[in-house]
Amino acid sequence: MIYFDYAATTPMSNEALKAYIEVAQKYYGNTNSLHDLGAQSEQLLEQCKGTLANLIGGEREGIYFTNGGSESNMLGIKLLLNQDNRKHIIISTAEHNSNHQITRFLELEGYKVSHIPFTRNGQIDIDFLKYEITNDTALVIVQHINGEIGTIQPINEVAEICKRHDIFLHVDCVQSFGKIDLKNISPVVDSLSVSSHKIYGPKGIGFLYTNHQPTTSLEQLILHGNTYDLPGIVSFTVAANEAIELMESEKKQLIELREAFIEQLEPIKEFITIYENKNQKQLPSIIGMAIEGIEGQWVMLECNRQGYAISTGSACDVKYNQTPNTLRALQEDEIKAKGFFRISFGRQTNMNQVKELGRFLVAMTLQYKGTVELNP
């Protein structure tokens, strides 16, 4: 099967896997133990914190390891709200489902939650954000790169607005870390979340970065866990270093793949919608699209039958057959939303694979429209 679902998760790189095995075998001491084996493990842990902090332009003291992006989001949001008495949260409608689950729970605790739509460019509506701010607004939550169509959000502009009104800002950087530079993001946000498995590291590890130290025993208990997954952390750090080193060369390759794929779809351009940002504020590896009159679920199943792994949206939503949050943010009607599917490229994707997928989608669409027969 040819993999086109890198936005959901990535395979571990050889270097990351090698590091995992080596650390598991050699650094098995608990980082909290007082003997020499524990001290060696703790030293390695601190080195990883320093490396990751440097990669995002932050401070080592602000790094807290978690079991992934969802936990990082939860901890970041709770950490900031516990430092404020205000009860209003503003969140992008297109956020990852983990953030929506958190805010739904917070509504039960008495918080008011406002949802910001997207403009047609796939970015949050800044005017709507300004309109929703009140004296009771404590927190704004925004995903740096949308995981379904790849649009890049204007975080610095949002940060300026939040600073002007003394509002906390939490940013989900799960899709952006290792793909674009975060060094101009980390100083202007109050917390951000990162996950390892999006950048060819192991699953089950990530980190929360915050410019605010935990002030309550609950957060301190959660953030300072008793036993760290040191092999996972080191493997994650190796993968992160690789991702940053390869960032520019991979970006160039992914742009070429995106252009070739879209060019391949030329025979059916009248039937397709590709959700693109007109100002090119978009990650080239993620293509969110729809084919007129065909449900995205059917496209995904047909692709799977032919050996192509694609998705109908965020992996955390598609299992439950939910309308993609991004399509709701774009205020698309239900029929258009059901047609959505996502193709995402990665490090192992090559030009032949991209063209092959494009040709299949063209043939599938023309067959569906009754124009030609599709070869089995």
C-alpha positions in Angstrom: 0.0 0.0 0.0 1.2 3.5 -0.8 0.9 5.9 2.1 -0.7 9.3 1.7 -1.7 10.0 5.3 1.4 11.6 6.8 -0.7 14.3 8.5 -2.3 11.6 10.6 1.0 9.9 11.6 4.4 9.1 10.3 6.6 6.0 10.3 9.6 6.2 12.7 12.9 7.2 11.0 15.8 4.8 11.1 17.8 7.2 13.3 14.9 7.7 15.7 14.3 3.9 16.0 18.0 3.2 16.5 18.2 5.8 19.3 15.1 4.3 20.9 16.7 0.8 21.0 20.1 2.0 22.2 18.6 4.1 25.1 16.3 1.3 26.1 19.2 -1.0 26.4 21.8 1.3 28.0 19.9 4.0 29.9 17.4 1.9 31.8 17.9 3.7 35.2 15.0 5.8 36.5 15.7 9.5 36.1 14.5 10.0 39.7 16.8 7.4 41.2 19.8 8.7 43.2 22.3 6.1 42.0 24.7 6.6 39.1 22.5 4.9 36.6 19.6 7.2 37.5 21.9 10.3 37.4 23.1 9.3 33.9 19.4 8.9 32.7 18.5 12.3 34.3 21.5 14.0 32.5 20.3 12.6 29.2 16.8 13.8 29.9 18.0 17.3 30.6 20.0 17.3 27.4 16.9 16.4 25.5 15.0 19.2 27.1 17.7 21.7 26.2 17.9 20.5 22.6 14.1 20.7 22.1 13.9 24.1 23.7 16.7 25.3 21.4 14.8 24.0 18.4 11.8 26.2 19.2 13.8 29.2 20.5 12.6 28.6 24.1 13.9 27.9 27.5 14.7 24.4 28.9 12.6 25.1 32.0 9.5 25.6 29.9 9.6 22.0 28.4 7.3 19.4 30.0 7.1 16.0 28.4 3.6 14.5 27.9 2.1 11.5 26.1 1.4 13.5 23.0 -0.5 16.5 21.5 -3.8 15.9 23.2 -2.4 15.8 26.7 -0.2 18.8 25.9 -3.3 20.7 24.8 -5.2 19.8 27.9 -2.4 20.7 30.3 -1.6 23.9 28.6 -5.2 25.1 28.7 -5.7 24.1 32.3 -2.4 25.6 33.3 -3.3 29.0 31.9 -6.9 29.1 33.1 -5.8 28.2 36.6 -3.9 31.5 36.6 -6.9 33.6 35.8 -10.4 34.2 37.3 -12.1 35.2 34.0 -14.5 32.7 32.5 -14.5 33.2 28.7 -12.6 31.2 26.1 -12.3 31.9 22.4 -11.4 28.9 20.2 -11.2 28.4 16.4 -14.0 26.2 15.1 -11.4 24.2 13.1 -9.4 23.2 16.1 -8.2 19.6 16.7 -10.9 17.6 18.4 -8.9 17.3 21.6 -9.2 21.1 22.2 -13.0 21.0 21.5 -13.4 18.1 24.0 -11.5 20.2 26.6 -13.6 23.3 26.1 -16.9 21.3 26.2 -15.8 20.0 29.6 -14.9 23.5 30.7 -18.4 24.7 29.7 -19.8 22.3 32.3 -17.5 24.0 34.8 -19.1 27.4 34.1 -16.9 28.7 31.3 -18.4 30.5 28.2 -16.9 29.4 24.9 -17.0 31.3 21.6 -16.1 29.7 18.3 -14.3 31.6 15.5 -15.0 30.7 11.9 -12.5 30.6 9.0 -12.4 33.0 6.1 -12.5 31.5 2.6 -8.7 31.6 2.7 -8.8 28.9 5.5 -7.5 31.3 8.2 -9.3 32.4 11.3 -11.5 35.5 11.0 -9.5 38.2 12.8 -12.4 40.6 12.8 -14.6 38.0 14.4 -11.9 37.3 17.0 -11.8 41.0 18.0 -15.6 41.2 18.1 -15.8 38.2 20.5 -13.3 39.6 23.1 -14.9 40.8 26.3 -13.6 41.9 29.7 -14.1 38.3 30.8 -12.0 36.7 28.1 -9.2 34.6 29.6 -7.8 32.5 26.8 -7.6 32.2 23.0 -6.9 28.7 21.5 -5.6 28.5 17.9 -4.0 25.7 15.9 -0.9 26.9 14.1 -1.3 24.8 11.0 -4.7 23.3 10.2 -4.4 19.5 10.0 -7.1 19.1 7.3 -6.2 21.7 4.7 -2.8 22.8 5.8 -3.4 26.6 6.1 -1.1 28.5 8.4 -2.7 30.7 11.0 -1.5 34.3 11.7 -0.2 33.6 15.2 1.8 36.7 15.6 -1.2 38.9 14.7 -3.4 36.9 17.2 -0.6 37.2 19.8 -0.6 41.0 19.4 -4.4 41.1 19.9 -4.1 38.9 23.0 -1.3 40.9 24.5 -3.3 44.2 24.0 -6.2 42.7 26.0 -4.1 40.8 28.5 -5.4 37.4 27.3 -3.6 34.1 27.4 -2.8 32.4 24.1 -2.4 28.6 23.6 -1.3 27.4 20.2 -1.5 23.8 19.0 1.8 23.3 17.0 1.4 19.6 16.4 1.3 20.0 12.6 3.8 22.8 12.4 6.8 21.6 14.6 9.5 20.3 12.3 7.9 21.8 9.2 8.2 25.5 9.8 10.3 27.5 12.2 8.7 28.1 15.6 11.4 30.5 16.9 9.2 33.5 16.2 6.2 31.8 17.7 7.4 30.5 21.1 8.2 33.9 22.6 4.8 35.4 21.8 2.5 32.6 23.0 1.8 31.5 26.6 1.8 27.8 25.8 2.2 25.5 22.8 1.8 21.8 22.2 4.0 19.4 20.1 3.8 15.7 19.3 6.5 13.2 18.2 4.7 10.9 15.8 4.0 13.7 13.3 7.8 14.1 12.7 9.0 10.5 12.3 9.4 9.9 16.1 7.6 7.4 18.3 4.0 7.5 19.3 3.0 8.3 22.8 5.4 11.2 23.5 5.2 15.0 23.0 5.8 18.1 25.1 4.1 21.2 26.3 6.1 24.4 26.2 5.0 27.2 28.4 6.3 30.6 29.5 4.3 30.2 32.7 5.4 27.9 35.5 2.7 25.7 37.1 1.4 27.3 40.3 -0.9 24.6 41.7 -0.1 21.2 43.1 -2.4 19.5 40.5 -0.4 20.8 37.5 2.9 20.1 39.2 1.8 16.5 39.9 0.7 15.9 36.3 3.6 17.7 34.6 6.3 16.3 36.7 5.6 12.5 36.2 7.4 10.0 38.3 8.8 7.8 35.5 9.8 9.3 32.2 9.8 7.3 28.9 13.5 8.1 28.3 13.8 5.9 25.1 10.8 7.7 23.7 12.1 11.1 24.7 15.5 10.6 23.2 14.1 9.1 20.0 11.7 12.1 19.8 14.6 14.5 20.1 16.6 12.7 17.4 13.6 12.8 15.1 13.1 16.5 15.9 16.7 17.3 15.0 16.4 15.4 11.8 13.2 17.2 10.9 14.7 20.7 11.5 17.8 19.8 9.5 15.8 18.5 6.5 13.1 21.2 6.8 14.1 23.4 3.9 15.0 20.6 1.5 11.8 18.7 2.3 9.7 21.8 1.8 11.1 22.2 -1.7 10.4 18.6 -2.5 6.8 18.8 -1.1 6.0 21.9 -3.2 7.1 20.0 -6.3 5.0 17.0 -5.4 1.9 19.2 -4.7 2.3 21.0 -8.0 2.7 17.7 -9.9 -0.4 16.2 -8.2 -2.6 19.2 -8.9 -1.4 19.2 -12.5 -2.3 15.5 -12.8 -5.9 16.4 -11.9 -6.3 18.8 -14.8 -8.7 16.5 -16.8 -11.2 16.7 -13.9 -10.6 20.3 -12.7 -14.2 21.2 -13.3 -15.3 18.6 -10.8 -12.9 19.2 -8.0 -12.5 21.7 -5.1 -9.0 22.1 -3.5 -9.0 24.1 -0.3 -6.1 26.5 -0.8 -4.9 29.7 0.7 -4.6 32.4 -2.1 -1.7 34.0 -0.3 0.2 30.6 -0.1 0.0 30.6 3.7 -0.2 26.8 3.5 1.8 23.7 4.3 2.5 22.1 0.9 2.2 18.5 2.1 -1.5 18.7 3.0 -4.1 18.8 0.3 -7.7 19.0 1.4 -10.2 18.5 -1.5 -13.5 17.3 -2.7 -14.9 15.8 -5.9 -18.3 17.1 -6.9 -21.1 14.6 -6.3 -18.8 11.9 -4.7 -18.7 11.3 -0.9 -15.2 11.5 0.6 -15.8 8.2 2.4 -16.4 6.5 -0.9 -13.2 8.0 -2.4 -11.2 6.9 0.6 -12.6 3.3 0.3 -11.9 3.1 -3.4 -8.4 4.4 -2.9 -7.9 1.9 -0.2 -9.1 -0.9 -2.5 -6.5 0.1 -5.1 -3.7 0.3 -2.5 -3.6 4.1 -1.7 -4.0 5.1 2.0 -5.7 8.5 2.2 -8.1 10.0 4.8 -11.4 11.9 5.1 -9.9 14.3 7.7 -8.2 14.2 11.1 -7.7 10.7 12.3 -9.3 11.6 15.7 -12.5 12.5 13.9 -12.9 10.1 11.0 -13.2 7.0 13.2 -16.5 8.4 14.5 -17.7 9.7 11.1 -17.8 13.3 12.2 -17.9 16.3 9.9 -14.4 17.7 9.7 -14.0 20.7 12.0 -12.4 22.6 9.2 -15.4 22.3 6.9 -17.6 23.6 9.8 -15.2 26.5 10.2 -15.5 27.2 6.5 -19.3 27.0 6.9 -19.6 24.6 4.1 -23.0 22.9 3.7 -23.4 19.2 4.7 -23.2 17.9 1.2 -19.9 19.7 0.5 -18.6 18.6 3.9 -19.4 14.9 3.2 -17.3 15.1 0.0 -14.1 16.1 1.8 -11.0 14.0 1.8 -7.4 14.6 2.6 -4.1 13.6 0.9 -0.9 14.3 2.7 2.7 13.7 1.5 5.8 12.9 3.5 9.5 12.0 3.5 9.0 8.7 1.6 6.6 10.1 -1.0 8.0 10.2 -4.5 6.9 11.7 -7.8 5.8 8.5 -9.4 3.5 7.7 -6.5 1.9 11.2 -6.6 1.3 11.0 -10.4 -0.1 7.4 -10.0 -2.6 8.6 -7.4 -3.6 11.5 -9.5 -4.2 9.3 -12.5 -6.3 7.0 -10.4 -8.5 9.8 -9.1 -9.0 11.1 -12.6 -10.0 7.7 -13.9 -12.3 7.1 -10.9 -14.0 10.4 -11.3 -14.6 10.0 -15.0 -16.0 6.5 -14.4 -18.3 7.8 -11.7 -19.5 10.5 -14.0 -20.1 7.9 -16.7 -17.5 9.2 -19.1 -15.2 6.2 -19.3 -14.7 2.7 -17.8 -12.2 2.3 -15.1 -9.7 -0.6 -15.7 -9.8 -3.1 -12.8 
